[in-house]
Amino acid sequence: MPDRRYNAVVVVLVQVLFLNLAVAVAKIVLGFVTGAVSILSDGFHSLTDTLSNVVGLVGVRLARKPPDSDHPYGHRKFETLAAGLIAGFLMLVMLEVLRTALDRLRHPQPPEITPLTFGVLIATLVINLIVATYERRKGRELSSEVLVADSAHTKSDVFTSLTVIAALAGTAAGVPLLDPIAAFIVVGFIGRAGLEIALSTSHVLADRMVIGEEALRQVVMSVPGILGAHRIRTRGPADYVFLDLHVWLKPEMRLDDAHTVSHVVKDLLMERYPQIADAVIHIEPPPVGWQPD
């Protein structure tokens, strides 16, 4: 993979790491000062954004290593694994927030709400919104699962912060029960973000089809001399795809000519789909009884 792609991903991760850390510290300090379990839960949720950035940086560093004897297909899936670890962090946070909320329901303690409380929460909400939008845009631009996963994580912070602000407004109006209830809603947002990330990474790790079979077949069949194609399979991340397929050629074709045709097919496929890292093409005659269309 080009170093510039990995360098670009690292730059984005470092930028958002410091922003996420500032947001997390602000919320956690505010949560302890006010005694609001919803703010404290939101702060710990934001803290996992920072941990996610660290995991992402480690994953990207491993993923950029070139293929070696132990990893002939390269190390690109380490970035996917890092995205999966982010989902794991989200699940741990969800359990901790749930425990804290249940404890507050059993032992009610009205938080101290001031205008500064709302000011800090609104400021951190705006930062999260900017970070999530920027990171998702760069993730799509760079085809990075880590950035897309981390942006989903940060985006969940936006919804939880809105929930917390609404709950604290109700608490200030004399309904303290809204504080732990908001924490339960935070649990839902965290769980949804974790599930989305887990599903997207599982598709890559389980070798789900990346490029449509019919679209690839149309490219293959446009090459003169190709009689047919089958067993067309793709796997890997969206930007680092491995392809293998079988093509049918005339049985009487010379081996060197068949080899040349297979390279034409490979070059055309990799030109049409630059995300293909490598393509393996098996040459064979048409099956018995085959008739041209």
WOSULBEL-V869265 format. One record per residue. NEAR is the number of other ideal C-beta (glycine too) atoms within 12 Angstrom. Layout:
# WOSULBEL-V869265
NEAR, NEAR
This chain:
# WOSULBEL-V869265
32, 16, 15, 12, 29, 34, 19, 24, 41, 30, 23, 36, 43, 22, 25, 42, 29, 19, 32, 40, 27, 25, 43, 38, 22, 32, 44, 27, 22, 36, 37, 18, 20, 32, 26, 44, 44, 46, 48, 39, 47, 51, 42, 39, 53, 51, 34, 45, 49, 36, 29, 47, 42, 28, 34, 49, 34, 23, 37, 39, 22, 25, 37, 28, 21, 19, 18, 10, 7, 10, 15, 12, 26, 27, 27, 40, 31, 33, 47, 42, 29, 41, 46, 32, 34, 46, 38, 25, 36, 44, 25, 23, 40, 34, 21, 26, 42, 27, 22, 34, 36, 19, 18, 33, 21, 12, 14, 19, 20, 23, 34, 21, 32, 19, 14, 18, 33, 25, 17, 34, 40, 25, 22, 41, 31, 21, 31, 39, 25, 24, 42, 36, 21, 26, 40, 28, 18, 27, 39, 18, 18, 33, 29, 42, 45, 54, 46, 39, 48, 52, 43, 38, 52, 49, 33, 44, 48, 35, 29, 48, 42, 27, 34, 50, 35, 25, 38, 42, 24, 24, 35, 23, 14, 11, 20, 27, 23, 32, 42, 39, 28, 42, 43, 30, 32, 47, 36, 24, 34, 43, 26, 24, 40, 34, 23, 26, 43, 29, 21, 30, 33, 19, 24, 37, 24, 17, 19, 20, 21, 28, 31, 16, 20, 14, 20, 34, 27, 19, 30, 37, 25, 18, 29, 16, 26, 33, 27, 26, 36, 23, 21, 31, 26, 33, 29, 37, 43, 30, 34, 36, 32, 31, 38, 28, 32, 27, 39, 32, 32, 21, 16, 11, 23, 14, 13, 11, 17, 27, 19, 20, 28, 32, 20, 25, 39, 31, 19, 26, 39, 24, 16, 21, 29, 17, 26, 32, 30, 23, 36, 24, 35, 23, 31, 24, 19, 23, 14, 9, 6, 16, 9, 10, 7
